[in-house]
């Protein structure tokens, strides 16, 4: 399989995984996840689904890894993605925007080993950051 086909395959896997995953209220989305998604995307992340429970190791890795260690955002069709690899564990941020959607959707995935299936961590909407107006 070519590298161009990988993001499309991942998107299809995610649709199936997110459909069968038991979801939790978005209020349980850890701050480290929100911070990573906002830092990589440059937009405000509003979680609507926290899918997987993060281990303490995941939260520590996501909180301590600088945004600069994430790969540059890459486009593939109607999807944009970025990767972070730490040892054998990796994370991927997928951003999609369908023509009917007002705002793009972001999903953070975890790969426990290089050959494991992606585990969705959180999903939500990306909105432009609003800078406070000076008084």
N, C-alpha and C positions, 0 to 999 in steps of 0.2 A: 504494500500500500504506500502511496506517495505521501509526502508531508502535507500536500494540499488537501488530501482526502481525510486526514486525521481530524481537523476541526469539525468537519461535517459529520464524521462518524461519532465524535464526542457529543455533538449536539443531539443526534438521534438517540444515543445512549442515555443522555440526560433527560430527554422527554420521557422515556420509559421509566427511568429511575425515580424521577420526581413524581410521576404518576402513582407509583407504588409505595413511595416513602411515607412513613407516618410523619406528619408535620407537627410542629410545636408553634405556639404563638411567637410572633416576630420579636416580642419584648425580650425573648431569651437569647437573641443574637448577641454574642459577646462583643464588647467594645473593640477588642483587637481585630475582629473580622470587619466591623464597620470601618475602622481606621485604615485597614489595608485596602479595602475596596475604594474608599474615597481617595487615598493617596495615589493609588495606581491609575485610577480613572480620571482624577482631577474634578470629579463631580460629587454632589451630595448623594449619599446612599440612604434610601429609605427601605429597610428590610420589610418584606411581607411574609417571609417564611424562613424559619430556622429548621433545617432538615436533619442534620446529623449533630450529635453531641460531640463537642470537641474534647479531646483529652487535654490534660494539663500540659503535656508536651507540645501539642498543637498550639494552644494559646500562647505558650512561652515563645515558641518559634515565630509565630506570626507577629507577636508584640515586639520582639527584639530584632528581627531582620529589617534592615533599612529598606525603604521603598526602592532605593537605587539598586538593590540586589535583584529586583524583579526585572524580567526581560522587557524590552520595549514593546509597546502595544503593536500588534500586527493585525492587518486586515485580511479576511478571507471571505469573499462574498458579502453577505449581510451580517457578518460576525467579526468581532475584534477580540483578540485574546492576548494574555500575558502569562508568563510562567515564572515560578520560583522553585528552584531545586535546592534542597538542604539534605545532604547525605543521600539516602535512598528514598526519602519522602519528597513529594513534590506537590505543588498547589498550582491551580490554573484559574484565572479569572476570565470568564467568557462574558462578552457584552453583545447582545443582539438587539436589533431594532427592526420590527416588522413595519411595513408601510402604514398599517392601520393604527399603530401605537403612537401616542404623543411623545412618550419618553422611552429611552432604551431600558432593557432589563439586564441586570448583572447577576451572574451566578458564580460563586466560589466553589471550586472542586478540590478534593484531596485525593492523592494517589499515595497509598501507604508504601507500596513497592513499585518499581518500574513496570512490572507486569500486571499490577492490580487494576481492577475496574475503577473508574472515577466514582467517588463518593461525594454527592452534593452536600455542602456545608450550609450555605445560606443563599437566598434569592431575594431580589428586590428591584426597585426602580431607581434609576439614576436621574437626578434633576440638576439643573445648573446651580452652582454655588451662588448664593446671594451675599454679596459683601455689604456689611452694615454701612449705612450712609453717615458720614461725619456730621456732627452737629455744630 
